[in-house]
Amino acid sequence: MKHPAFNETKATEAVAYLLKKVASRQMYLIHALKMLYIADREALQGRGRPITWDRCVSMDNGPVLRGSHHRMTGAAQGNGIWERHISDRVGHKIGLEEDLPPRGLSKVELALLDSVFDRFGTMDRWALCEFTHTFPEWKDPHGSTRRIRVRDILRAANKTPEEIQEICSGLEMVAEAESLLG
């Protein structure tokens, strides 16, 4: 399946929004990664499209969003918005460098982020990792990474084959439109 492009701006806005919910405006990187994955997963399962359009992968500590993981760990540079607003990782934590209003996030997406934070924001980060290991789409990559297919995330939500095909076709249309628009 052709996948739409990762939306670094929305991913940065989502992480900044989550960081603003913490008094210190800092969070363990793994905690932020897991909550962002859960929010994207629930958006995909509920609305048929994720928040960040990031690609999902299995890693040893559970599922994560690949592009977001690369930004948080410093493994990749993006369009600069991440670097302006989210601090470099220090002591396994990231922080809010500069406020970033969530202009690109819809009210539905903000409500979903609120819900995810309410459920998981105070959970121990390692307990949260263990929790994400229960997701059917996660497969232990044994020290590597393994792609998680959109279809597997939708199957985990008990979507019918017809619903899965409809959602995947919609995502492919978005990807195709992006390629045509350059």
N, C-alpha and C positions, 0 to 999 in steps of 0.2 A: 504494500500500500504506500502510495506517495503521501508524505507527511507535510503539513504546513510548517512554515518556518517558526523557530523559537522566537517568542516576543520578549526580548530582554527588558524592555520598558515595563511591561505589565508584571514580569517576574520581580523586577526591582521594586515596583510600587507595592506589590503584595508582601514582599519581605519587609520593606520599610513599615508598612501598615502593621504587621505582626510585631515588629520591634517596638513600635510606639505603644503597644499594649503592656510592655514590661517597664517598670519604674526606672531601671538602670539603662534602658534602651540598648541592652546587650542580651545576647542569647547564644547558647551553644550552637555551633554550626549544624550539628547533626539534628538538633531539635528543630531548627528552622527548615532544614531539608525535609524532614519527615512531615511537618505540618503543611509545607507547600505541596509535597507529593499527595497527601491526603486531600487537600483542597482541590487540586487538579483532578484527581481520581473521582471525587464526588461530583465535580462539575461535569466531567465527561459522562459519568453514569446517569446523572440527573438531567442534564440539558443537552447532552450529545456533543459537547465541545468543552475542552479544558480552558483554564484561565490563561495559562502561559504558552500553550502550544509546544511545550518542551517535550523532548523524547524521554520515555521512561526506561530505566534499566534496573536490573537486579544487581546489587552489590552485597558484600558479605554482611553488612549491617542492615540489609533490607532494601526495599525499592526506593529509588530517588529519581529526580529529574536531572538528566545529564547536563544540559547547558547551565542550569542553576548550580549544580554541584561544581562545575568547572569555574564559574564565577566566584563562588564562595571559597574555593580552595586556592584560587589564583592560578589555576591550570590554563585558563584561557582569558583573553581580553575581549571585550565586546565593543559596543558603541560608545562607551564612556559613562553612561548613566549610572551603572553599577558602582564604578570607582568614585564617582562624585558623591554618592549618597550612602554607600555601605562601606564600613571600615574594613581594612585588611584583617584577616584572621589573626587573633592574638590569644594564646592560651586556649585554643579550640573554640573561641567565641568570635562572633561578628557583632558589629554595633551600627547604630544609626549615626552617620557622620553629619548629614545635612537633611533637614526635613524634606519630604517629598510627598506633596498632596497626591492622593490616588485618583488623578483625573482620568486615567484610562480604564479604571475598574468600574464596572456597573454596580448598582445597588445590590443586585443579586449576588455578585461576586464578593462584595464587601460583607454581606450577611453570611455568606458561606465561610469566609475567612474568620469572622466573629465566632461562628459555630465551632469551627475547627479549633480555634484558640481556647474557647470555653471548655471544650472536651479534653484537649491535650496540652494546653499551655503550661500547666503546672505539673504534668506527669514527668517523672524521672526520665531523662533522655534515653537511658538504656532500656527501661521498661517500654518506652515508645518504640524503640527499635524492635524489641521482641514482639510487640503488638503487630507491627507491620510485617513480621515474618508469617503471620497468620493469613495474610492476603493470598488468595489462591494463585494470583498471577506471579507472585514472587517465587523464584526457583534459586536455590543456593548456587552461586557461580563459582564457589571454591577458589576464592582469591582473585577472580577476574571480574568482568562485567558481562551481563547477559541482557540482551534486548527484551523488553516487555512489549508485547503486541497490544494494540488498542483493542483488538477482538477479545483478548484474554481478560482485560479489565472489564469489558462489557459483559462477557460471560459470567464473571464473578458477581455481577449485579442481576443475574438471571434474565438478561435480555434475550429475546427470541432471535433465531437466526435472521429473520426478516428485519427486526429492529437493528441488529448489528450491521447488516448489509446497508441499511438506510443511513445509519450514522457514519459508517466508513465511506460511503459514497459522498456524503456531504463534506467530510473532511478532505477527501480527494479533490472535490470541486474547489474548495478553498485553496488547496495547494496548487492546483492548475491555474486558478485566477492569479495567484501570486507570481507564478512563473511567467504568465503572459504580461503582467504589469511590470515585471522586472524587479 
